[in-house]
Amino acid sequence: MQLMKSNKDWKRQFKNELSSLKFTKKTIKDYSFIILGVIIQAFSMRLFLVPALLVSGGISGAAQLINYVTDFPIGLMVLVGNIPLFFLGWRYLGGLRFALRTAVAIFLFSFLTDILVFFITPEGVTQDLVLNSIYGGLTYGIGLGLVYRGKGTSGGSDILGRILNHRYGISISTSYLITDSIVVLLGGFIFDWERALYGLAVIYVSGLAAEIAFEGRAIYRTAMIVTDKPEEVSKEIMEVLERGVTHLRGMGGYTHEDRTVIYSVITQSEVSQLKEIVIDVDPAAFMVIGQAHEALGEGFHPLKDPN
């Protein structure tokens, strides 16, 4: 088994990826998300996190700690620290297309983080730690989520978080918490433990905000309905909610009778309508409502994004 690629393999892969790159409206949209997201992140750093000594985690958080001790520019250290993680992301998160988008995000974030120091006062907007934690976490997370929507990352532990999300199905908020907690705890030794606790809150809030900005506000629900009137219930779901249904074959565990189980995916706002449909058609039906992480295909997000 070959563990490392040879120079020839890397060159061949690079040529193949370079030839596959296309400049389309979708590409422009992706880069617009990335640029907007990075701008929001940079302002979040300078307006809320850096003035309040709240570590945001990852490479940028480590850069904050080093800046506090040595006065080295935060943006420059972010740029240097991202180099090894950049190549790791290139390997695991989409090759050249990912690398180009992440490079734009890293360079722009590093530049803006250092340049904004000349336009924003060191005190930021407020000295209140709670307000800085809430608004710093929200704005940083929104920026991060927009960069994700552009199919890139802003570097640092974002790359590790995306790898966990992409390869192992761990949610963005959880992966973000895992990859950044160590840096925040180091902030407890350099700043103080009160700020470290607030830093953990910043990471959690920013992770949730990133998830919403990345995946949108829609919350999907799965419905499984056991009914003696599957055709009537299915017809109402398709006509009233305009949602597809799938009939599954089931068997009662006690009666051993064959039953039809209706499976459908709906949005959160359609749950009450679905309940009314089932109650009107078959009040004796059994229904389970579950939560879906994502819905792809007809009627929802496209299964395959056009490049």
Protein Blocks (a to p, Z undefined) as FASTA:
>chain_A
ZZbdcfklmmmmmmmmmmmpccdfklmmmmmmmmmmmmmmmmmmmmmmmmnopaebhjll
mmmmmmmmnopafklmmmmmmmmmmmmmmmmnopjmlmmmmmmmmmmmmmmmmmmmmmpc
fklmbfcfklmmmmmmmmmmmmmmmmmmnopaeejjllmmmmmmmmnopafklmmmmmmm
mmmmmmmmmmmmklmmmmmmmmmmmmmmmmmmmnojadcdddddddfblmlmmmmmmmmn
opacdddddddfklopacddddddddfklmmmmmmmmmmmmmmbccdddddfbdcdehia
cfbdcZZ
